[in-house]
Amino acid sequence: MPEKTEAQKKAQKKYMSKFVRLEFRTTAEQRDIIQAHAAALGESVSMFINRAITEAMAHEGGEKGGN
């Protein structure tokens, strides 16, 4: 893959500045299951987890957030 241009690096940094990192612990086996499930749905693990949390919160009457 070719080296990113300075403009691409700047754009990526600006895009990533909108996000925060959230960490949680799981077993390696559970991680593999989550990754496979997300891939089967055509989603990244982050997309899957964000969607699952949003759906659970909506179902449970919690706040609705956007991705």
Residue, then its C-alpha position, 0 to 999 in steps of 0.5 A: m500500500p502506498e504511503k499516505t499523503e500529508a493531506q490524507k493524514k490530516a483528513q484521517k486525524k480530523y475524522m478520528s478526532k470525533f471518536v473516543r476509545l472505549e475498552f472492555r475485557t472479554t476472553a479470546e474465545q468470546r472475541d473470536i465469536i464476536q468477530a465472526h458474527a460481525a463479519a457474517l453481518g458485513e460489519s466491523v466489530s465496532m459497528f456491531i458493538n455500537r449497533a448492539i448497544t444502541e438497540a439494547m438501550a432503545h429496547e430497554g428505554g435508555e437514551k438513544g445515541g447516534n453512531 
